[in-house]
Amino acid sequence: MPFYLKGVILYAHVIVDIANSQTDRIYDYSCPDTLVPGSRVKVPFNGRIVEGFVTGVADDTEYPKEKVKAVFSVYDELPALVPECFSLMEYISKRYRVPYALALRLFLPSEMRRGSVREKTVSYLSVEAELPEGKGTELQRKTMDFVRERGEAAATEVYGVSSSNVVRNLIKGGYLRRFDKKVERTPMKGNAGETAAKVLTPAQVAALKSMDECPQTVTLIHGVTGSGKTEIYLNRIAKVVEEGKTAIFLVPEISLTPQMLAQFRQRFGDRAAIIHSGLSSGERFDEWWRLRTGAATIAIGARSAIFAPLQNIGAIIIDEEHDSSYFSETAPRYSTLDIAKRRAEYNGCKLVLGSATPSIETYIEADEGRYNLIKLPERINGRPMPDIYTADMKREAQRGNFSGFSTLLKDELAETLKNGRQAMLFMNRRGFSSSVTCMECGYVARCEQCDVSLTYHKEDNCLKCHYCGATYRMLTSCPTCGSVHLKYGGTGTQRITFELKNMFPEARVIRMDYDTVSGKDGHYNILKKFANREADILVGTQMIAKGHDFPAVTLVGVMDADMSLHFTDFRAGERTFQLITQVAGRSGRADDRGKVIVQSYCPENYILRYVVAYDYKGFFENEKAVRKISLYPPYAQIVRIMVTGEDNDAALEALKNVFFAVQALRDENPDDFIFFNRMHSPVKKIEGKYRYQVLCRLRDDRLFDRIYEIAGKYGTPKTLVYVEENPSNLS
């Protein structure tokens, strides 16, 4: 039933939770004087009841009062949205050209919006009155004693020593009382980090002092792997928490959060909450509310945690700031760094970025003084960086070695196992083989819904699409010519694991990739097993490349260093440098010196030379010069207008309209365009949708508004048209 309005009638300004341009405005509803901004409400809209968000409350309205409808009901006692949300909503809506409702959805767990998750309650029992002397059965007296000894006991526990009939009769007689108690679903219970705070090195002390004293809002910590950045983060957060403020700490991979959460919980107890998509809906709901109510004051998580419902933020920290996962690939297509800067400005706090391999754009800001730059060029206690060696896989093939392992890597693995140490092998491709090809007619097994080859998964004996997830039966013969001569091309984590077990039967090998981390605790369980020395070799994809600290790891192997080097993307060299440097940093983090073997078919490539020398500065200066001369970001802006749809003809028609509209814009502003063309997207089809693009390189962002207008004009129910600014992935 709707509110019964009496006394003072106010008017709520409401954004309805319908994300389209036709409803993208604020509506007025009459409401009781108890309603406050930030509340989630149910309101009548177009003949149905929908959810809405109250942006403000006023004592009057500009609309005819007799036509203003009443708020139907309120969802939560405490307003779900903090005041800062609406400031960010305005910014996100304008900056990324999305409706208000779509921007506000970022601040709430999706299950909370749909009403599919609630507080969890558990039935408890307590003693209400004592049984009269000599009364009651032996089981009744035993049940009463059980509850009395515990003060209160969960009903399920009581049923374990009693029966439902006995409990029911004791409640009916007034001897036991049943009541519901809220139970928080806490993720990853029992994590344990360091047992004591570490003594800071002079370099760490200086870094913390520099953050406090610098005039810049943003600080970049450029520290080699193992240089102690995490301890700086923990101390920075401890300082703001002691001041009564809150903090946000972001990591790029969900797989990193368990390890980090363990350290935060050891240092800060229940004040640390974790938010990411890998949690159950109930856990995410409870952790979100702990942050909103102030029960937790530190939000830890991946990209989405930047929208944590905290107030009075004293520090925002983005670890591994260079990682592409900090860019959203669905609307709103935001940059986490962009949102973090806005929150830092709103709260008057410092934003700290950390990386051993900062992005070129970030380092330019720091190098030119717009960010405060802190350099940590050495590992803690002067521990040496691991020695990096390259293995020329061309020469290995010339010698008759066609396996995925160079002679050098095989020998080093044998030595590592002999010494009782651990190794990590990085291969950024999962599955057994990346393609299956007929050797007679050239047929390649491809996904029916995506323009990509299927990957062979030996363990399941099937073919899988790594874009849409479709699974196909493994071929026994070519469907085109009938030949049984099939070739398996490319190497994945499954094949590496298979070959390892053949080479070293006594070694305990585990694998960490998308196929092995099922379940919300999948990442944690694998990493815990490896940390506990229950495995000798960990094979994995990017999940193992960043942030992990395993003292017994003395060898890292990079199986195919060229994989990302030759992508048709101006960031290919940067990504290769970052990825190899990051994974190399997992080796030799304790007392034993580490080794890294980088396998490559072109070891003479200049990127790999910078990697081997740990020469980030040299790499940066070279990359900066190339981008400046070639006019790539940050010295120009790349804009991609994507056109996708299941109907190829409709998608082509939209592409044509977009192309001619942008062409007209270019003709009006010829000096603003460096490059302009239309084409198939590199991956022509994903999940049954054809993909086309109009690619532009502009001197600056002056024409962005016009380009967004064009994209918005030609989208249809059959065809999605959207804009990507400096996309992190051009495939």
Helices and strands as residue ranges (DSSP letters): E 9-16, G 21-23, E 27-32, E 40-45, E 48-58, G 65-67, E 73-74, H 83-96, H 100-105, H 110-114, E 121-127, H 138-150, E 153-154, H 155-161, H 164-172, E 176-182, H 202-213, E 218-223, H 229-242, E 246-250, G 254-256, H 257-268, G 269-271, E 272-275, H 281-293, E 298-301, G 303-307, E 313-319, G 324-326, H 336-347, E 350-355, H 360-367, E 372-376, G 380-382, E 387-392, H 393-398, H 407-418, E 422-426, E 435-438, E 455-457, E 462-464, E 471-473, E 486-489, H 493-503, E 509-512, H 522-531, E 537-540, G 542-544, E 553-558, H 572-584, E 595-600, H 606-612, H 616-630, E 637-645, H 648-668, G 670-672, E 673-686, E 689-698, H 704-714, E 719-725
